[in-house]
Amino acid sequence: MIIALLVLAPVAYGFAPEMKLTYDVKVGFEGFIPVLGGQEGKVEVNMGVSVDGLAPEGANLRAASEIKKFKLSFNGAELPLTVDSVKEFFPRTTIQFTRGGRIVKTDAPDLKLPVRLPGLDAKRFPDITYLPVEFPESSVEKGQAWEFKKSFGDSDVVYNCTAALVSDEWVEVEMIMNQTYTVLENEAKEIVVDRKDAANSVATTMTGSGRAIFDRKRGVVKVFSANGNSVSTVTDLKTKLESRRVLKMVLDVALKDKEPAQPKPTGIVDRAREAWSSVVAKGEETWSKTKGYWLMARAALATATAAIGLPFDRLWSGILDGWRGIFGG
């Protein structure tokens, strides 16, 4: 009887003031990347995101999130971007939200990112990490369907949800997502507002699917994965000629549980093996960063633009200083 009542109770987020969580976030883009004049490529982003529960505000829950680790690679080369550089555009953000997961207030900055990619919105970072699904105020049963919308950029993403599994411990939600929007861009593939500055009009349709596993006892999302395809029709405003762009996106979010501490090596062989592994790892890291610095320096000479919502033209001086430090220039 008790289990039945728990299953029929509304699904609610937790986030008590003492709660501290860490999520591993991986985002991948493959296809037309609107950077350096536009090119086919592959972008991979790996992040560590901390989430702290805060004291509630009336009936609303509160939480704060912050990027703690960040690594970005472009066509296999790691780019030398620091966490501090990323935080300028995705700072620590505090939100208020209902127990069902609808965000009602955020202190995230209202930034217009110069490059538009699916799901990347400074004000919507919680929506693609630890708060990806909204639940109905009523109870959720297996097979039940519902819909909600989240605003990304200047248009809504529509989520059609189905409860694939409901128990007293877990709720598994399957999602279908859709979004359409049109933007203007200049010759450098940067978004502009004024039509006189525009070279193209770009109409995009994004379709995707996702899956979230919700831990009812803790009141948090344990796993969230999504994939999407964006197809854009590009119309040259002068010639009226049309072209097509395709971009694939993959997102994986996982709650990171604490790992047991590994025992320190005690024997001379173990210590030697650890020392050698450290040397190899350091060498691989240096080589990876060298490739990244070289790519960035070459890109800087070509053009000052943006990638993945990060205006690199504001980061060039720090990047090139690091490049000179590596090569002794």
Helices and strands as residue ranges (DSSP letters): H 2-8, E 20-33, E 39-57, E 60-74, E 77-79, H 83-87, E 93-97, E 103-106, G 122-128, E 145-152, E 155-166, E 170-185, E 191-192, G 195-197, E 200-215, E 220-236, E 242-255, H 268-302, E 306-307, E 310-311, G 312-314, H 316-327
